Amino acid sequence: MSILRWLRRLSPVAGVILLLAGCAFDGPRSTLNPAGEVARIQLDLLVYTTWMSVGVVVLVVGALAWALIRFRSRPTDKGLPNQFHGSLTIEAIWTAIPVVIVIMIAIPTVRAIFETEAHVEQAEGDVVVNVTGYQWWWKFEYPDYGIVTANELHIPVGSRLILNLDSADVLHSFWAPRLGGKRDLIPNQDNQLWLVADEPGIYPGHCAELCLGPHAYMRFRVIASTPDEFEDWVASFQTLQAPELLSAEAQPERVELFVQDQADPALIEQGSQLFITKGCVGCHAIAGNIGGNPEYPDLTNFGLRTTVGAAVLENNLENLTRWIHDPQSVKPGNYMPNQWADDDPNREDEARAIAAYLLSLGGGTASAGDTADAGAGSLALGGAN
Ligand code: CUA
């Protein structure tokens, strides 16, 4: 046989091996590596039904193989073998077995649905977040804390997080694979999802419903920290500190790039002016400061964020400048316009000034809660991208 024919025969095997090489049981978005109660309930169901399927395959293939060997035609055979068409016993058996299988799958499935899908009443210690999906970012609103933010969901470990899901436009779907989901965000339908995270860490999430355009870039991250760190983060939002420079201890990774400009409050001042004159303020609110429109991402305390553009880029001066300078080159199709003419000689510098201003928002001691996340953050980003 020629080499070419061999290659053609082996190519599907090679394809399968290549596909399997992409699998990881413990990836940052692996449902096989649950980090919370809901994800565990869902995984248990998956494992149970998988073993069930394996049992069915073994029995069916086994029976088939046995029949093929036991009843294969022999030279001594004369005419047709005995026929059993219409055998009541056999018809009853192979009708009953699937019914039993369906019942065995239905019972734990229905139980899991009731455990994870029921609308829950808010109890002491729960954290409620109203989630609104937009093309192509997430609004996270904490009604009990008066916090509105975007794309990064801070939660305390061990507490039940109740998410009230809504959409401002098309269908989206909330999915943080290691914590649970998916649940659709449907306009005017009050879907709800509750989650718990067991351990501090960053859990990447994704919109899991094709919502056109840059759907693939509609990401988010759940940042789970200890209750104390979560309270710190809440406090930093509520106090809305005057724009301060990021402290090196609090944000070691970002500050490395940012530090050159730290010495230059004039750049931040220029950025704060440009934020208004370039029209950013028309869409983006900065609480305690200036206007905006609730239909666009709120940039309050933006310096506390770890990512830019709905968890597409890590948040640092270089990436933020790149994003503001030309959002379409980072996330094609998104609704953020370019604020400069292509040949504007000040474009790069002005984008950098605005970036410096935004990074300066929300700095200070309260961001200590993010310290633990910073290391894990780069890991999660690496895995997510
Ligand atoms: Cu939102 Cu896909």
Residues whose N, C-alpha, C, O or C-beta is under 5 A from the ligand:
A	BS01	CUA	L171 H172 S173 C207 A208 E209 L210 C211 H215 M218
